[in-house]
Amino acid sequence: MQHTVYLSLGTNIGDRQRNIMQAVSLLQERVGTVATLSSFLETEPWGFESPNPFINIALAIETTLTPGELLDATQAIEKDLGRIAKSTNCTYSDRIIDIDILLYDDLILSQENLKIPHPLMQDRLFVLTPLAEIAPELIHPTLKTTIKNLETRLNDNLNNTFA
């Protein structure tokens, strides 16, 4: 059975555009058909300090993989591209590639190693902006609002914080 999955990709070290494109190519090879790809968005690091800005994208991919198989595939791609370790205890660091599963159809899943929808996506403009570019009317399965609305809300909140 085909599933529509939305992923977020980010990189802030090495040849960032090449890192993203290699990851997209491996996703196409190992996971399924990339249906939609956002433009590249350059952002400041989130959750840690670094002089290295990120490039982030979102993509939609059609896959027959289960959520667990998808997680295994994305983690293998990260490792194959040189990612040493995932963040632990909310300690973030520079990375050659990061692939996060945002949404999987309208599935709600909470396992120790995998939570869908991604639990922090609504707090991250670097996720919502590219995702809103490719799927603005997509409904978040637990927040019951569109991705575009989540992006607008977060933008407004951030603008009010710094006003």
N, C-alpha and C positions, 0 to 999 in steps of 0.2 A: 504494500500500500504506500502511495506517495504522501509525503508530509511536507509542509512548507515551514521552513525554519529560518529565523532571522538571527544573524551573527553580528558581533561587533569585533573589529580587528584594530589593533593599535601597535605602534612601534615608535621607539624614540632613540635607538642607537643603530649605527651602521648606515647603510644605504636604505633609508626608510621606504622610499617608493618601491625599490626592488624587493624589500622584505614583504611588503603588502602583496605585491603582484605574485611573488613566489607562493605565499600562503594561499592566495586565491586559486592559483593554478593547481596546487596540491588538494585543495578542497574540491575543485572540479573533478580531479582524478580519483579521489578516494571517498568522497561523500555524496556527490550528486551534481545536478545541473544548476549552475549559478544563474538564477533568473533575473536578478536586478542587482546592480552595484552602485553605491552612492559615489559622489565625488569625494576627493581627499579633503580632509579638514585638519588644519594644523592647530593644535591646542597646547596649552601649558600642562605640565604634569598635574595630576589630581591625587591628593592624599600624600604627597611627598615632595621634597624639594629636589630639583635637578636643573642644570643649565640646558638640558636637551629637550626641546619641544617634541610633542608626539605628532604623528599623522594617524588619524582615525578614519575608518570607513564603516559602513554597515552594508550588509548584503542579504539577499533572500536566496535560499538554495532549496531545491526540491530533492528530497532524499527518501530512501526506503529504510534507512537506519533507524533503530530504536533510539530513545534518548541516551541510554547507556553506551550504545555503540558509537553514537555521535560524539559523546564526551571522550571516549577512548580515541577516536579518530582525530579530534581537534588537539588533544594533548600530545598525540604522536607527531602530528604536524609541527606543533610548537617545539618539541624535542628535536625533530629532524632539522629544523631551521636554526637550532642552537640555543633554545631557551633552556636555562639551567634549572630553575625552580619556580614554582608558582608562589604567589604571595601567601604568607602565613601570618596568622594573628593580625590581619589588616596592616601588615608592614609591606609597603609597596616599594619598588625600585625600578631603575631603568630596565628596559627589556627589548630584546630583538624582535619579539612578536608576542602578542597576547590575543587569544581568540576566546571570546565569551559567547555562550549560548544565551540569547536574549529571550526568544519565544520559539515555541514548537507547536504549530497549529494553535489551538486555544487551550492546550494542556496546562494544568496546574500540578506541579510535582515538587515534593519537598523530601529529598533524601540527604543524607549527611554530605555526600560529595557532589550533589547536583540539585540546584533549585531552579525551577522554571515556573513563571517568568524570573529573569535575573533579578535578585532582590534589591539591587542598587540602581537599576537602569533609570528609574524616574528621578534620581538625584544627580544624574550625570549628563550635562549638555553635550559632552563629547560622544555620548551614545545617542541621545535623543535627536540632535541636529541631523546627523547623517541618516538615521532611521526615519525621521519625519520627511526627509527628502525623497525616500523611495517608497514609504508606506504611511503617508500622513493620516489616512482614514482607518488604519488598522486599530482595532480595539484591544487595549490591554486587558487580559482575561480576569484579573483580580481588581484592578482600579476602575474598570468599566468606563473608560474614556479613551479618546483617540490619542495616538502618539503625538500628533500635532498639538493637541490641547495640553498634553503633559509638557511638551517643549515650551509652549507659550507660557504656561504657569511657572515653570522653573526659571525661564528668562525674566519674567516679571518679578519673581521673588528675589532673584540675584540683583536685578536693577534697583529694587527698593532697598536692599541691604546696603548697597554702596552709594545710594543717593544722598 
